[in-house]
Amino acid sequence: MKCQGNRLSRRNFLTVGAVGGLGLNLAAFLQLRQAQAQQKHYDFIAAKADSVIHIFLPGGIAHQESFDPKPYSPIEYRGEMGTIKTNTGEVVSETIPQLAKIADRYAIIRSMTHGEAAHERGTHNMFTGYRPSPALQFPSFGSVISHEYGPRNNLPPYVCIPNTPNIYASNGYLSSSFAPFSLGSDPASGGFKVRDLSLPGGVTDERFARRRSALEAVNYYFAQRDKSDNVGAMDTFYERAYSMISSPQAREAFDLEKEDPKLRDRYGRNAAGQRMLMARRLVEAGVRMVTLTYGSWDMHNAVTPGMRSQMPALDQALATLLLDLEERGSLQRTLVMVSSEFGRTPKINQTAGRDHWPKVFSVLLAGGGIKGGLIHGMSDASAAEPELDPVGPEDLATTMYHQLGIIADKELMAPGDRPVEIVDGGHVIKPLVA
């Protein structure tokens, strides 16, 4: 059912006229309509996921050397990599042997498509569900989720590992209070600590409480005189920061040393492994969305050695993440999404690499009510275009929001009181949802 928000139709105006005699003015009517719209939201979408882990592979990973190989195409199209069968009988690249063993736990979309061949524009699509616009900066998935649901358990609702990867991963037209919290350093680095999460040297809990009271007084003073976004956002930022610092449970969520060393080894003592383990700890503790990046996949040159170098860590870490979530009973409530800004050209170029190609590429989804063991859509024989069931970024975004219980065409307010749908024109990918 489509949530109409504050839209006014001829029927609505007639209704206003009818209720005017009962003492319900236009403002009250609009408030009532908004309340009704929000009630529809909770009545008609039951959330199947509590949180999202978005694993973004910057640069544009080659779908041919990962999730959509073409073993029967000429070598200049299929490349040098071999293939292996999954435990569901499908064929994937030899670069993901661990994931191939657990293909029944995830779904692959082989027909993702959009028209943006530039990194920045493709990234925008895959972080917002919108094509870039010169008139408006759209909010990222995490910022929308933060706006809709807010924090849990004294933890920020939206966290980026290790840092906010690009401007499109942030709050866009929403208040900066919905921007992500970034770790500030890599969990795989020696002596890893989250910045600003510990009390400064010499600051006791009592002194910390006094500082908090003083800051609240200052914030109140400025809030009475300045209604700008920056003041409200800073107030929200400090409140959440104090909540994290003062909560042992929140601080512990960021402490990888609490994990069994053997489990850390299973994930891999590298960027892919420790970032994914941190993501699991955070969603388990209450973070609603974690975005993490791994690798550099812009392989215009030497795609085969490039994939052989970077894929093993990704394969090991991602397979371990899915199994770890499953063993903890968390996979069904955690949506894992692996995406990139686009794919790579069907034909190997003169420097043994592949160039940018947004016409078709692949995305992996798991958990959060997504059916495992499925391939959705199909690319053509040379992996050049969708041949069956094309999926746009707006469809992917709508499906993700649907699993979280968020109506994707609900309207949020952009600057100037401009209503803008969370996603415009997307559809739930029904074959994938349980």
Buried (B, 14 or more C-beta within 10 A) or exposed (E): EEBBBBEBEEEBEEBBEEBEEEEBEEEEBBEEBBEEBBEBBEEEBEBBBBBBBBBBBBBBBBBBBBBBBBEEBEEEBBBEBEBBEBEBEBBBBBBBBBBBBBBEBBBBBBBBBBEBBEBEBBBBBBBBBBBBEEEBBBBBBBBBBBBBBEBBEBBBBBBBBBBBBBBBBBBBBBBBBBBBBBBBBBBBEEEBBBEEBEEEEEEEEEEBEEEBEEBBEEBEEBBEEEEEBEBBBBBBBBBBBBBBBBBEEBBEBBBBEEBEEEEBEBBBEBBBBBBBBBBBBBBBBBBBBBBBBBBEBBBBEEBBEBBBEBBBBBBBBBBBBBBBBBEEEBBBBBBBBBBBBBBBBBBBBEEBBBBBBBBBBBBBBBBBBBBBBBBBBBBBEBBBBBBEBBBBBBBBBBBBBBBBBBBBBBBBEBEEEEEBBBBBEBBBBEEBBE
